[in-house]
């Protein structure tokens, strides 16, 4: 039995060098196969894609989030046009979307959860009989598998990826630093109803060994990284493990700074860890505030209130750590006042430079399998296979109109490099106009005077995992030749 030439494709990992092709590439190489990686967020399909597809004996698309799945489906269609017989797999958090017939027709296999062992097994079976395992996923079915076993990881094959300087950087204090991305755990202990993670993990977490994380950080530092993003869905799901990782990384690389993601309730419940986290180099924490309407937060089962979100900002700031809140302003239950409350909260808590403008325009996604599809589900329209979500409209047409306007402002701002403060003012005015009022710019204590707060730490990638892909992201995929 010989090895298989496997093309691993990433379309989007939040502007980071894609861990979710580097890690399975290492696993496939250990199993005797020959992986090659292609990252369509920084590499051109027309220069590398056709030759790579012709070289491959199997193709696997990493789909860790909604944006990646949307883009991967477009890329997979190009692969199918060029080589219809080529075995093709989707793997990652959004692989259950292969239950969607429009996606199922593209793939022979789909693997969600702890996908690496099953992906290696599938490729090894291909080596055994020289053909795909079963027919394409005509309607999902038993070709979509959920894997939650406790595996053993090895350091990812970073050498198969473009260098770190092609990816998002940390902007802080007037300088930019190269960033590396790692994960110390997978899954989440919580079941927020709008989140795709509990659909797959159902309240479970899986840890990546401390030694593996430190070894991966070492490779990233050797590649030029000066800052590390811990991309776990929630870094404090296992606080003892996370602190061990932070201590080990800081002991070996005391010059590194880092950021992580955690829930509001964890910021509060583990408030004793932030002094040590700050001393170890934590610059900011991403936290999913979502909205400031406690009824909506309860519907989403977020586990915090608006008052607690404000308290989280204060706790972190007391230790010199900034909060970068993520928002879900638009849901079927959202009013114009709810959006205005978010805009006002951001200014009142001096968070204008901490919020990427796209966050003001995020619209609830309700994909297949969503926990929102229960007894208390919102009023939904038909499922849209192109958007991979059930359609919905607000009872107030002004809310939908505002969402479209804010999305346009955010995309334009990202394209032009406009400062967050300037864009905030435009968003504030648009929100006030939607409510039939004039924006009182002087009411916001922190706006754009002298670029206030623009030196705070942030990553240069402004987009978000639950944002719809932009025309710019789809553009290169739409030009894929056969």
Helices and strands as residue ranges (DSSP letters): E 5-10, H 19-30, E 34-39, I 45-49, H 50-55, E 58-62, H 66-82, E 87-91, G 93-99, H 101-104, E 109-113, H 116-129, G 141-143, E 144-147, G 158-160, G 164-166, E 169-172, E 175-182, E 185-187, H 197-201, E 205-207, H 210-222, E 227-230, H 239-252, E 257-261, H 264-269, G 271-273, H 274-279, E 282-290, H 294-299, H 306-317, E 322-327, H 336-348, G 352-354, G 357-361, E 383-384, E 389-390, H 397-416, H 420-434, G 441-443, G 449-451, E 458-459, H 471-478
